[in-house]
Amino acid sequence: MRQIIRAALIALAFALPAPTATVLAPPVQAEAALLDINSASEGQLDALPGIGPARAKAIINGRPYNGKDDLVNRKIIPANVYNGIKDRIIARQKR
């Protein structure tokens, strides 16, 4: 029975496609795609959905942020706008 299971596992391993570099993205690349609200330009912020020139200026004037949720906690932007951009932004801390 063990030999049958082992043979099936080996056959399955060879039948599955090998993972490629495009499937597995390093965390650094994923993080690099996020917009840092502590250093982004007004134009970069303005390009986010729901953020216009006035909100972009308000975000810049409210810096620094300890976390991206500070945008809502400090009432810089409303929660519905934050929910639309929270997966696109990050608040990096200066070291």
ROSE-123415 format. One line per 4 residues: number of its first residue (from 1); their letters; for each residue z, y, x of N, C-alpha, C, O. Coordinates in Angstrom, 1 decimal. Each point is the difference from the previous one (the first is absolute). Last residue first. Layout:
N
NUM) a) Z/Y/X/Z/Y/X/Z/Y/X/Z/Y/X; ...
This chain:
95
95) rkqr) 9.5/56.1/13.6/1.0/-0.6/0.9/0.3/0.8/1.2/0.8/-0.3/0.8; -2.6/0.8/-6.3/-0.3/0.3/1.4/1.1/-0.6/0.8/1.2/0.0/-0.4; -2.9/-2.1/-4.2/1.0/0.8/0.5/-0.4/0.3/1.5/-0.4/-0.8/0.7; -2.7/-0.4/-5.3/0.5/-0.4/1.3/1.0/1.0/0.5/0.0/1.2/-0.3
91) aiir) -2.0/-2.6/-4.5/0.7/1.1/0.6/0.6/-0.5/1.3/1.1/-0.4/0.1; -5.6/-1.0/-3.6/1.2/-0.4/0.8/0.7/1.3/0.5/-0.7/1.0/0.1; -3.5/-2.9/-4.0/0.7/1.0/0.9/1.2/-0.7/0.7/0.4/-1.0/-0.4; -3.4/-1.0/-3.0/-0.9/0.7/1.0/0.7/0.8/1.0/-0.7/0.5/0.9
87) dkig) 2.6/-2.7/-4.8/-0.5/-1.1/0.9/-1.0/0.5/1.0/-0.5/-0.7/0.9; 2.5/3.7/-4.2/1.0/-0.6/0.9/-0.5/-1.1/0.9/0.7/-0.3/1.0; -3.0/3.1/-4.6/-0.3/0.2/1.5/1.0/-0.8/0.9/-0.2/0.0/1.2; 0.3/0.2/-6.2/-1.4/-0.1/0.3/-0.3/0.0/1.5/-1.1/-0.5/0.4
83) nyvn) 5.5/1.3/-2.1/-0.4/-1.4/-0.3/-1.4/-0.3/0.3/-0.4/-1.1/0.4; 2.0/5.6/-0.1/0.5/-0.8/1.1/-0.4/-1.5/-0.2/-0.4/-0.7/1.0; -0.6/3.6/-4.5/-0.9/0.3/1.2/0.5/-0.9/1.1/-0.9/-0.6/0.7; 3.6/0.5/-4.5/-1.3/-0.6/-0.3/-1.0/0.2/1.2/-0.8/-0.9/0.2
79) apii) 5.1/3.0/0.0/0.1/-1.5/0.2/-1.4/-0.6/-0.2/-0.4/-1.0/0.7; 0.5/6.2/0.8/0.6/-0.8/-1.1/-0.2/-1.5/0.3/-0.8/-0.4/0.8; 1.4/4.1/3.1/-1.0/-0.5/-0.9/0.6/-0.8/-1.1/1.1/-0.5/0.2; 1.8/2.9/2.6/-1.2/0.5/0.5/-1.2/-0.3/-0.8/-0.9/0.8/-0.3
75) krnv) 5.9/-1.8/0.0/-0.8/0.5/-1.1/-1.2/0.8/0.6/-0.4/1.1/-0.5; 3.8/-3.9/2.7/0.1/1.4/0.2/-0.9/0.8/-1.0/-0.1/1.2/0.1; 0.1/-6.0/-0.2/1.4/0.4/0.0/0.2/1.5/0.1/0.9/0.6/-0.6; -5.2/-2.5/1.0/0.4/0.0/-1.4/1.5/0.5/0.0/0.3/0.8/-0.9
71) lddk) -2.3/-1.2/5.1/-0.9/0.9/-0.8/0.5/0.1/-1.4/-0.2/1.1/-0.6; 2.3/-4.1/3.6/0.5/1.4/0.0/-0.9/0.9/-0.7/0.5/1.1/-0.5; -1.5/-5.7/1.5/0.5/0.3/-1.3/0.7/1.4/-0.1/0.4/0.4/-1.1; -2.2/-2.2/5.2/-1.0/0.5/-0.9/0.5/0.3/-1.4/-0.6/0.8/-0.7
67) gnyp) 3.9/-0.3/4.9/-0.7/-1.1/-0.6/-1.0/0.6/-1.0/0.1/1.1/-0.5; 2.2/1.8/3.2/0.7/-1.3/0.6/-0.7/-1.2/-0.6/0.0/-1.0/0.7; -2.1/6.1/0.2/0.4/-0.9/-1.0/0.6/-1.3/0.7/-0.5/-0.5/0.9; -0.2/6.1/0.6/-0.3/-1.4/0.2/0.5/-0.8/-1.2/1.0/0.4/-0.7
63) rgni) -3.3/3.3/-0.8/0.2/-0.9/1.1/1.3/0.4/0.7/0.4/1.1/0.0; -2.7/1.1/-3.9/1.2/-0.8/-0.1/0.4/-0.9/1.1/1.0/-0.7/0.0; -5.1/3.4/-0.3/1.2/0.9/0.0/1.3/-0.7/-0.1/1.1/0.5/0.4; -5.2/-2.9/-0.9/0.1/0.5/1.4/1.3/0.9/0.2/0.7/-0.1/1.0
59) iaka) -1.8/-1.4/-5.3/0.4/-1.2/0.8/0.2/0.5/1.4/1.0/-0.4/0.7; -2.7/3.5/-3.7/1.4/-0.2/-0.3/0.5/-1.2/0.9/1.2/0.0/0.4; -5.8/1.1/-0.2/0.9/1.0/0.7/1.4/-0.2/-0.3/0.9/0.2/0.9; -3.8/-3.0/-3.1/-0.1/-0.3/1.4/0.8/1.0/0.8/0.7/-0.4/0.9
55) rapg) -1.2/1.0/-5.5/1.0/-1.1/0.3/-0.1/-0.3/1.5/1.1/-0.3/0.6; -4.1/3.5/-2.1/1.4/0.5/-0.2/1.0/-1.1/0.3/1.0/0.3/0.7; -5.7/-1.3/-0.5/0.4/0.9/1.1/1.4/0.5/-0.2/0.8/0.1/1.0; -1.6/-4.7/-3.4/-0.9/1.1/0.2/0.5/0.9/1.1/1.0/-0.3/0.7
51) igpl) -0.2/-4.9/-2.7/0.5/1.0/0.9/-1.1/1.0/0.2/-1.1/-0.3/0.6; 0.4/-3.7/-3.1/1.1/0.7/-0.7/0.6/1.1/0.9/0.9/0.8/-0.5; -3.5/-4.5/3.1/-0.1/0.2/-1.4/1.2/0.7/-0.6/1.2/-0.4/0.2; -2.7/1.3/4.9/0.7/-1.0/-0.8/-0.2/0.3/-1.5/0.0/1.1/-0.4
47) adlq) -1.6/1.9/3.8/-0.9/-1.1/-0.3/0.7/-1.1/-0.8/-0.7/-0.9/-0.6; 3.1/4.6/2.4/-0.8/0.4/-1.2/-0.9/-1.1/-0.4/-0.4/0.0/-1.2; 2.8/-0.5/5.2/0.9/-0.1/-1.2/-0.8/0.3/-1.2/0.2/-0.7/-1.1; -2.4/1.3/5.1/0.3/-1.4/-0.2/0.8/-0.2/-1.2/-0.2/-1.0/-0.8
43) gesa) -0.6/5.5/2.1/-1.2/-0.7/-0.5/0.2/-1.5/-0.3/-0.5/-0.5/-1.0; 4.0/3.0/3.1/-0.2/0.4/-1.5/-1.2/-0.7/-0.6/0.1/-0.4/-1.1; 2.0/-2.2/5.2/-0.5/1.4/-0.2/-0.1/0.3/-1.5/0.1/-1.0/-0.8; 3.5/-2.5/3.1/-1.3/0.1/-0.5/-0.4/1.5/-0.2/0.8/0.8/-0.3
39) snid) 3.5/-2.8/1.8/-0.9/0.5/0.9/-1.4/0.3/-0.5/-0.8/0.5/0.7; 4.6/-2.4/-3.2/0.7/0.9/1.0/-0.9/0.6/1.0/0.4/1.0/0.7; -1.7/-4.3/-4.0/0.2/1.2/-0.6/0.7/1.0/0.9/0.1/1.2/-0.4; -3.5/-5.3/1.4/1.3/0.4/0.3/0.3/1.4/-0.6/-0.6/1.0/0.5
35) llaa) -2.8/-5.2/-1.8/0.0/1.4/0.3/1.4/0.4/0.2/0.9/-0.1/-0.9; -3.4/-4.9/1.6/0.9/0.8/-0.8/0.0/1.5/0.5/-0.1/0.2/1.2; -2.2/-3.8/1.1/-0.7/0.4/-1.2/0.8/0.9/-0.9/-0.5/0.7/-0.9; 2.4/-2.9/4.7/-0.9/1.2/0.4/-0.8/0.5/-1.1/-0.4/1.2/0.0
31) eaqv) 3.0/-5.1/-0.6/0.9/1.2/0.1/-0.8/1.2/0.3/0.2/1.1/-0.5; -2.3/-5.3/0.7/0.3/0.3/-1.4/0.8/1.3/-0.1/-0.2/0.8/-0.9; -0.8/-2.4/5.2/-1.2/0.5/-0.7/0.3/0.4/-1.4/-0.5/1.0/-0.5; 3.9/-3.1/2.9/-0.3/1.3/0.6/-1.2/0.7/-0.7/0.0/1.2/-0.3
27) ppal) 1.4/-5.8/-0.6/0.7/1.1/-0.7/-0.3/1.4/0.5/0.1/0.9/-0.8; -3.9/-4.7/1.1/1.3/0.3/0.6/0.7/1.1/-0.7/-0.6/0.9/-0.6; -2.8/-4.4/-1.8/0.0/1.4/0.6/1.4/0.2/0.7/1.0/-0.3/-0.7; -4.2/-4.0/-1.1/1.3/0.3/0.5/0.0/1.4/0.7/-0.4/0.1/1.2
23) vtat) -3.6/-1.7/-3.0/1.0/-0.4/-1.0/1.4/0.5/0.4/0.7/0.4/-0.9; -4.3/0.2/3.9/-0.1/0.9/-1.1/0.9/-0.3/-1.2/0.4/0.9/-0.7; -0.8/-3.7/4.6/0.7/1.3/0.3/-0.1/1.0/-1.1/0.9/0.8/-0.2; -1.2/-6.1/-1.0/-0.7/1.0/0.8/0.8/1.2/0.3/1.0/0.3/-0.7
19) papl) -0.1/-5.9/-0.6/0.3/1.4/-0.3/-0.8/0.9/1.0/-0.2/-0.3/1.2; -1.7/-4.5/-2.6/0.9/0.6/0.9/0.3/1.4/-0.3/-1.0/0.7/-0.4; -0.4/-4.5/-3.3/-0.5/0.9/1.0/1.0/0.6/0.9/1.2/0.2/-0.5; -0.8/-5.2/-1.7/0.3/1.4/-0.3/-0.7/0.9/1.1/0.0/-0.3/1.1
15) afal) -0.2/-4.4/-0.7/-0.9/0.4/-1.1/0.3/1.5/-0.3/-0.9/0.7/-0.5; 3.4/-3.1/3.8/-1.3/0.2/0.5/-0.9/0.5/-1.1/-1.0/0.7/0.3; 5.4/-1.8/-1.4/0.1/1.0/1.0/-1.4/0.4/0.5/-0.3/1.1/0.3; 0.8/-4.8/-3.3/0.1/1.3/-0.7/0.0/1.2/1.0/-0.6/1.0/-0.2
11) aila) 0.7/-5.4/1.9/-1.3/0.3/-0.6/0.0/1.3/-0.7/-1.0/0.8/0.0; 5.0/-2.3/1.8/-0.9/0.3/1.0/-1.4/0.4/-0.5/-0.6/0.9/0.4; 3.9/-2.4/-3.4/0.3/1.3/0.5/-0.9/0.4/1.1/-0.4/1.2/0.1; -0.1/-5.5/-1.8/-0.4/0.9/-1.1/0.3/1.5/0.5/-0.8/0.9/-0.2
7) arii) 2.2/-4.5/2.9/-1.4/0.0/0.0/-0.5/1.1/-1.0/-1.0/0.7/0.3; 5.6/-1.7/-0.3/-0.4/0.7/1.2/-1.5/0.1/0.1/-0.4/1.1/0.4; 2.0/-3.6/-4.0/0.4/1.5/-0.1/-0.4/0.7/1.2/-0.6/1.1/-0.1; 0.0/-5.7/0.3/-0.9/0.6/-1.0/0.3/1.5/-0.2/-1.0/0.8/0.0
3) qrm) 3.8/-3.3/2.7/-1.3/0.1/0.7/-1.0/0.7/-1.0/-0.8/0.8/0.5; 5.1/-2.0/-2.1/0.1/1.2/0.9/-1.4/0.2/0.7/-0.4/1.2/0.1; 0.9/-5.0/-2.8/0.0/1.2/-0.8/0.0/1.3/0.9/-0.7/0.9/-0.3
